[in-house]
Amino acid sequence: MTSTENTTIEVTTNDAATENTTNNEIKEEENTKTVSQPRNRPIVHKTDYEKDVVYLYQFVRCPVVPSASPFCLKVETWLRMTGLKYENVDHRLKFKSKKGQLPFVELNGAEIADSDIIISELTKLFEKDLDIDLSVDQKNISHAFISMLNNHTSWVMRWWRYSNPNQFLKTAQLDVKQVLNSKLPKGILQFFFKMGFRSNVKKAVGHGLGRHSNEEILQFGKNDLKVLSEYLQDKSFFFGDEPHLLDCVAFAHLCQFYYIPFGDMKEYMDSDCSNLVSFLERMKERYWPDWEEMSKTLELNTHLPKKEQKEEVNEEEKEKVEKKESEGVNEEKDKEEKKEAEKDDKDEGLEEQTKEESEKKE
């Protein structure tokens, strides 16, 4: 991936809106460096890690899609497709990788950065090759499409977001205070967010795509979508009935076009590439069953068992035990009261009998 993969929703970290986050990062790193560490080993943030659990650092959740970054969404979708145990770290956007990127992961005390490198390294480490059953020709086609999506298609989306930051926030339904993890007034944050995004327009120009007109850039995106649609045809996934790496990457990028629409991209997909829309639904259904819950709560780890649910279950079990014990106590109490009543009746009968015998003698 390119060195700018984290700039999909990134703003400049030197702005006041970040409230000295960069300085805090530097101080934390300086403090950490006092601990004896191997010279070339990156300093990890998750020190209490569990063995072989992948800790994913990414942007905050978005109400309309799990991540407004295709590269973050790509990595998390891949983790779900492979079934690897992972956990999102709620780092409040304080950390980036040593390469200055999001996403990055930490595994067993080591950092891996860049979405493509993350997938490549984890594939080797855990032997989770999604393309193991593909032919050489299919792997070459997959590589070509993935390169197109990462290095051309994604720039169409980036160019629009960089050029229209306010519209992006509105369409993505993002809360700028949450995105920037700041307590500053919303108006100030939106100003700095806009400035940060505007500064990235130069990157789109430098890439080459940003030198064209709006209509030409949108047409570039439509051309890419059309090629994907024609290759998918009526198949469930790009290479048949089962998904592969290309499906993971295509899903992550196409979500940005369809769920955070711009220009007439969503309408174009509905009318001219409807099979891509159906493809998105299939991927959602298979790998993102918690999509709706995530959209409402914006929680990072809806895929993990909830502590609250466990506590509720334990509370219910506790109530059942207490109820059972209470019923047992009441039952014993009733027996005692019954015995006492029977004893009183017996004593009363004996007293009557004694009284009658006494009266007869008189």
N, C-alpha and C positions, 0 to 999 in steps of 0.2 A: 504494500500500500504506500501511498505518498505520505510525505511528512505532514501534510495538512489534514489528515483524515479526521482529526478531532475538532476541526473548525466549523462543523455543521451547525452547532448552536453555541459556539465559543465567542466570548467577547474579550477584549484586551484586559489582561490581569493587572495592568498598571492604573486603571481607572479607579476613581474614588469609590465606585459602586462595589468594588470587591472588598472594601474595608480592610485594607492592608493584609489581604490573604497571602500575597506573595511574601511579605516580610515575615509573617508567621511561619510560612513554609520554610524559609531560610533559617529562622531561629530553631525550628524543630529539627531540621537536618543537621545544623551545627551541634545541637545538643546530642543528637543521636551519634554523631561521628566521634564523640568522646569514648564511646564503647568500642572495645577492640573488635575489629571486623577485618576479614580478608580484603586485600586491596581492591580486587576486581569484583567483589560480590556486592550487588546492589542492596541498599538498606530497605527492608520491607516495613510496611506499615502495620500489617497484621502479625503481631508477635505471638499471639496465643492460637495459632492456626492448628487445624486438625489435619492429620496426614492424608494426602491425596485428595483433599477438598480444594476445588478451584475457587478462589476469591476474586470476584469480578468488580472492577472499578469502572463506573460509567456515569453518564449524565443522569439527572433526575427523570422520573417518569413523566409521561405526557398523557393527558386525558384522552387523546384520540388514537394513540399508538404506543406500545410499550417504550419505545425510544424514538426521539426525533432525530437521532443519529443512525444512519444505515449501518455504520460500522459497529456500533454498540449492539444494535439489534441483530446483526449478522453473527457476532460471537455468542450472544445468549441463545439464539435459535440453534446454533450448532451444538451448544452444550446440551440443549434439550433433545436434539435429534440423536445424539450419541448416548444419552442417559448418564452422563458423568455427574457426579455430585458437585454442586456448586452453590455459592452463596454470594449475593450482591452485598457489597460493603457500602454502608451509608456514610460516605466520607464528606458530605456537605460541600462537594466540589472543591475541597481543600487540596487534593492531591492530583498530580498527573504523573505519568511515567517519567523515567529518566530521559526519555526522548521528547518529553513535553507533550505526550499524547493521551487521549482517551479514545477507546478503552485500553486498559491493560489488566493483566491478571497477576495474582501471586499464587504460587504453588510450592508447598513445602519449603517456604522461606526464600524463594527466588522469584524475581519479577520477569514477566514476559510481556513485551509491548508490541503494538501494531496488530490489527485484527487478522491479517493474513499470516503473520508469523505466529501469533497465538494459536490459530487453528492448525498450522503446520507442525508446531512443536508438540501440542497436545495430541495430535494424531499419532505421532511417533511414540510419545511416552506411554499412551494408553492403548495403542494399537486400535484406533477407532477410525479407520479409513472409510469414509462414506462412498468412495469411488472404486473400491477394490474389485467390484464385479464389472466395471466398464472396460470396453475395448480401448486400444490405443487411440483410434480415431475419435471415439467418444470423449476420452480425456482431453484430446487436443481441442475439440469443439468446446468443451466445458471451460478450458483455460482461456480461449478466445472470448467467449461470452462474459466470463468473470472480469477479464481485463477491460472489456467495453463498459461494463456496469460500474466498476470501481473508478476508472480513469476518464470516462466520457459521459455516460448517462448521469452519474452523480453530480457532475459539474453543472448540468442544466438546472438541477434542483438547488444547488448551492448558489449559483448565480442569482436565481430569483429571490432566495432568502436574504442574501447579502444586500440586494438592491431594494428589498421591501421588508425591512425588519418589523415594522409595526403590523403589517398585514400577516406576516409569518406568526407573530405572537397571537394575533386574533384567530387565525385559522387553526393553529395548533392548540388553542385554548390554554396557553401557558401563562402562569402567574410569574411575572418577572421577578418578584421578591423571592419566590421559591427557587426559580432558576438560578439566581445569583446568590442565594442564601444570605440575604442582607436585610437589615432593619431600616434602611434609609427609605425616605418617602418614595412612593411608586413613580411619581413624575420624574424625579432625579434619576432613578434606576432606568427608566425607559429611555431617557436622554442618553445615558452612557451605553446602554445596550444598542441603541440605534447607531451611535458613533462607532462602537466596536465592530458592528456588522458592516457598516459602510466602509470601514478601513479594509475589510476583506475583499471588497470589489476588485481591488488591484490584483489580488491573487487570481481571480477569474480572468482578468485581462491578461495577466502574465501567462496563464495556462493557454490562452489563445481563443478560447470560446467566448470570453467576455468582450471581444472586439467586434462582435456581430450585432445585428439589430435584434430587438425583442422577438420579432416574428421568426427570424432565422434560428435563434437559439431554441425556441419552443419547437420548431420543426425538427431540429437535431434530436430532441428528446422523443418526439413522435416516431421518427425513423427507427430509433433504437427499440422502442416499444413494439413497433410493427414487426421487426425482425424476430424478436422474442416470441411474439404471438404466432408468427408463421412457423417457427420451429416447434413450438409446443403443440400446435394443431389441436386435435381432440384428445390428446393423451392426458392422463391424470397429472403426471409430472414430466419434466423435460426428457427423461430417458426411459419412460415407461410407467409402470404401475407403482414403483417405489421411488422416493425422493433421494437425491444425491447432493453433493456440495453445491452444484449450480442452483438447485432449487432453494437452498439456504440463502445464497447470496442474492438471487433474484428476488426472493420474498422480502429481504431486508430493504432493498432499494425500491421495489415497486410499492411497498407500503407508504413510502415518503411521497410518491406521486398520487396515490389514491386516497389516503386518509388525511394527508395534509395537502390538499389540492392547490394548484396554482395555474394561472392561465386557464386553458380549457382542457387540461390534461385528464381530469377525472371523466369529463364528458366524452373525451376521445377514447378512453379505455372502455367505457360503457358501450359506446357505439361501434368502435372498430377493433377493439381487442378484448371482447367480453370473456374470452377463454382465460385471459390473464386475471380477470376479476374472480372467476371461478377457482382458479389456481390459488389465489390469496385465501379464499374461504377454506379450501382444503387444508392448506398449511396451518391456518388458524385453528381449525377444528382438531387437527392431529397434535399440534405442539403447543398451542396456547389456549387451553381450556379455561384458564383464569383471566382471559383478556378483559372481560367485562368487569370483573372484580377489581382488577388492576387499574382500569380506567376510572373507577369510582373512588378508590382508596388512595391511588398513587403509591402504593406500597411496593417496595423493591423485591420482597421475597414471598409473594403469594404462592409460590410453588412449594414452599416448605410447610411442614405441619405447624399449625398455629398454637402458640403457648396458651392463648386465651381459651381455645377450644379444649385443650388438655385440662386447664384449670376448671373450666365449666363442668367437664366430665367428672373430675375429682370431687367437685363440690356436690354434684348430683349423687355420686356414690356415697359421699359423706352424709348427705341428707337421708339417703335410703337406710344407711346403717343406723343413724340416729333415730329415724322413724321406727325401725325394727326394734331397736333397743327400748325405745319409748313404749312401743306396743307390748314388749315383753314385760316391762316394769308395770304397766297398767294391768296386764293379765295377772301378774303375781299379786298386785294390789287387790284386784277383784277377788282372787281366791282367798286372800287373807280376810277381806271384808266378809266374804261368804261364810268362812269358818267362824268368824266372830259372831255373825248373825245367828248361825246355827247353834253356837255355844250359848248365846243369850237366850235363844228360844228354849234350849234344853234346860238352862238354869231356871228360866221362868216357869217351865212345866214342873220341875222338881219342887219349886217354891209353892206352886198351887197345890200340888199333891200333898206336900207336908202340911199345908194350911188346912186342907180338907180332913186329913187324918186327925189333926189336932182338934178340930171342931167336933168330930165324931166322939172322941174320947170324953170331951166335956159333956 
